[in-house]
Amino acid sequence: MSFVLLFPLLSLSHGEGTGIFITEEVQLGLGDAFLEEGEYYRAVTEYKKFRILFPSSARGDYALFRTGIAFYLGAEYADAVHSFSALRESRKDSAYADASLFFEGLSRWQKRDLAGAAESFEALLQRDPPSPFAPRARAARALLEVDRGDVPAARSALDAFLAACPGHAGEGRVREALPLLREYENLPEKSELLAGILSAILPGSGYVYAGRYGDGLTAFLLNGLFIAGAVTAVHNEWYPAAGLAGGVGLPFYLGNIYGSANAAKRWNNRVRREVRGRIAALLDPVIDSRGIAVP
């Protein structure tokens, strides 16, 4: 039976007593309505009110879960982790425990706690009987391992998905993602060290190696001017001018070396992001990170 609270109000126009009945359903409905409308902060407020007004309610776990979801959808990931963890610790037998573990993993992932996210997904996968969130957790674990740089672990997660979830709606996407993992693992790389060495020998050449032709030409011309100025000054025994040209040009020369190494690093990151994006395009619908319904 729902608890009922009566708040007496005084009618200013008639001086008659009226009342507003707040039931569990009404209070939760307020939170759900705000959540549906994307008013996440207001949804959190209403769910918190529910827990204050009905501290012994059997639906307290629902309110706490939805609080975590509101934080998660509102990109307040640290607060989301706190809410999901509190639910699992206080109501281990809750129907929302598995969902909380899954979204806790996603929240940790979003705040770059990759190890913590992996632990959450693994804990969910160890559930017996298997959780209905297990297929989504396996797909999430695979993409997470790509972000952690452990492609073999990502491949193992997808292989486990195919073995444990035959006939799943996402099976085709998982099969398409497997070859992309091999492509990701075998991506060509530009050596940051080699890029720096090349630009130390011939300014700008490290940029060219990293595919930054415009920057390479600029670095070559700029450093060439300072070097030519210094050499000309020395040849004509204008030593103060030579020192000035060398002193001003040195930061540009060193910057050319550092910039070339950084350009190689950016090139590597770009090609990884491109393939990672293709993998994510396949797995994101399986992960369904905004699918908050609980089976």
N, C-alpha and C positions, 0 to 999 in steps of 0.2 A: 504494500500500500504506500502511496506517495505521501510524503509529509506536506503539510500545508502551513503557510505563514500568512497571517492576516495583518495588513498594515492599515490602521485606521487613518482616514484622511478627512479633513474638514472642508466641506464645500463652502467656498467663499460667497457664492451667490445665494444659496439657500440655507446655509448653516446646518445642513443635514450630514450625518455620518455616512460615509461610504467605505468600501473596502476593496483592496486588490489582493486576490488570492494568488500566491506564487507557489506552484507545485514544482516537483523535480522536472516534469516534462516541459513546463513553461520555461524554467531557467536554462535547461539544456538546449531547448529550442532557440533561445536567444543566441547562445553561443554558436550553435550550428548555422543559424541564419547569417550571422556576421562572417563566419568562416566561408560559407558559400559565396558571399558577396566580395570576398577578398579583404575584408576588414579584420585583419589578423590580430592587431593589438586589442581591438574591442572584443573579439572572440575570446582571447586569453583572459580578459577582465571578467567576462561572464562565466567562463568555466571556473575561474578562481572563486567567484562569488558562490557558485554552486557548492564548491568544496567547503566553504565557510558556513553556508546556510544548512547544508545537509551532510555533516561530517561522517555520519554513520551509514550513508546510503550505499546500497549494493552497486550503484552505478558510478561510484567514485572513480573506479578504474577507467571507465569510459571518459569521464571528464578530464582525468589526468592525461590519457592518451591523446585526446583532442587538443589539450593544451600544448602538448609536444608537437602535434601536427601543425597547429597555428604558428608556433615558433619556427618550425621547419619551413613551411611555405612562406613565411615572412623573412626568411634568410637569417634568423637569429639562431644560428646553429649550436652555439654553446648552451643556450637556454633549452633548446630542443633536446640535446643530449642529457641535460640534467633532468628534464621531465620524464623522458623515456626510462632512464636509469632508475628514477624514483618509483615508477610504476612497477618495474620488474622486481625491485627489491621489496616493495611493500605488498605486492599481490602476485606472487610467483605462479599462482594457479589461474591468473586472469586470462580471459579469452583474447585479450589484447597484448599478451606478453610477447608472442612471436612477432606481431606487427611492430611492437615497440623496439624489439631487437633489430629488425630490419631497418627501420627508419633511424634508429640510433647509429647504425653503420653508415647509412647515407649521410647523416649529419656530420659524423666524424670525418668522413671523406671530404665533405664540402669545406670543413675548416682545416683541411690538410693534415689531419691526424690519420695518416694512411695505415700505420700499424694498428691503431685502435679500431679503425674501420674493418680491417682484415680480421681482427679478433671477434668483432661483433658478428660478421658474416659466418665465420667458422663456428661460433657457438650456436648460431641458428641452424647450420647444416648438421650439427651433432644431435639435434632433437630426435627423440624417438617416442612416438611415431614421427615420420617426416613431416615437417611443417609445410603448409600450403604456400608459404613464402620461400621455400627452398629453391625452386627454379629461378626466381628473381634474384635470390641471393647468389646463386652460382654465376649467373650472367654478370651481376655487379662485381663479384669477386674477380672475374676474368678481366674486366676493364680496369678495375683497381690495380691489379697486378701489372698491367701495362703501364699505368702511371708510376708504379714502384720500380719499373725497369726490369721486372722478372717475367719475361715472355714465356719461359717453360712453365711457370706456375699458372699463367693465364691460359695456356694451352691445356694444362691438366684440368683446370676448372671447366673449360668448355667440353672436354672429353667426358668429364664426370656428369655434366648436364645431359649429354646425349645418352649416357649409360643409365642415368637415374630417372630421366624424364622422357621416355619414348612416347612419341605421338603428341608431345607438347606443341602448342601453336607456334612457339618460337623456334622450333627445331630447325626449320629451313634457314632462319637468320643465323643461328649458331653455326651451322655447317658452312655458310658463306663467310663467316668471320674467321674460321680456322686458317684458310690460305692467307688472309691478310695478316695474321699473326706471324706467319713465316716470312711474309714480305717485310713486315716491321723489323723482325729479328735480323734480316739480311740487308738492311738499308745501308747504302754507301755513306761514308762519313768523311768530312774534311778535318784534317789534323790541325788543331789550334797551334800546336808547337811549330809545325811546318809553315803555317801561314805567317807566324811571327818571324821565323828565321828568314823566309823569303823577303819580307819587307825590311828586315835589317840589312840584307845584302843589296836589294834594289827597292827603294821606297815605292810603295803602291802595288808591288807584285803579289803580296799576300792577299790584298783585296781582290785582285784579278783571280787568284786561285779560288777564293771563296765566292766568286760570281758577282762581285761588286765592282763592275768595270768603271763606272763613273767615279766612284770613290777612289779607285786605284789610280785613275788618270789625275785626279785632283791632288792626291798625295804625292804622286811622282813630280808633277809640275811645281807644287809648293816647296817640297823639299829640295828639288833641283835648283830652284831660285836661290834658296839660302846657301846651299853647298857651292853653287857657282859664285855667289857673292863673296863667300868666305875665301874661296880659292883665288879669286881675282884680287881681293884685298891683300892676301899674303904675297901673291906674285908681285904686286906693286909696293910691297912693304908698308901697306897701310894697316899696321897691326891692330890699332884700336878698332878700326872698322871691321877687321876680320873677327876680332873677339866679340864685337856686337852682333855681327851676322851669325856667328856660331852660337852665341848665348841665346839669341832670339829663336834660332832655328832648331835648337836641341829639343825643346818640348814638342815641336811638331814632328820631329823625327821619332821620338819615343812614342808619341801618340799614334803615329803611323804603325808602329810595331804592335802596340796594344790593340788598336782598332782592328788590325788585320786578324789577330787571334780571336777577337770578339766577333768579327764578321763570320769566321769559320764556325764558331759556336752557334751563332744565330742561324746559319745555314742548316746545321744539323738539327736544331730545334724545329725549324720550319718544315723540313721533310718528315720529321717524326709526327708533328702536329697534323700534317696532311693525312698520313696513313691512320693515325689515331682517330682522326675525325671520321674516317670511313668505317673504322671498326665500331666507333660509338654510334654511328647512324644505323648500324645493324642491330646492336645490342640494346640501345636505349629503349626501344619499344618493348623489349622483353623485361628489362629492369623496371620500366614503368614507374619512374621515380615520383610521379605526382598522382599515382593511383592509390588513394588512401582508404579505399573500401576494405573492410576486413571480412574474409570468407566466413 
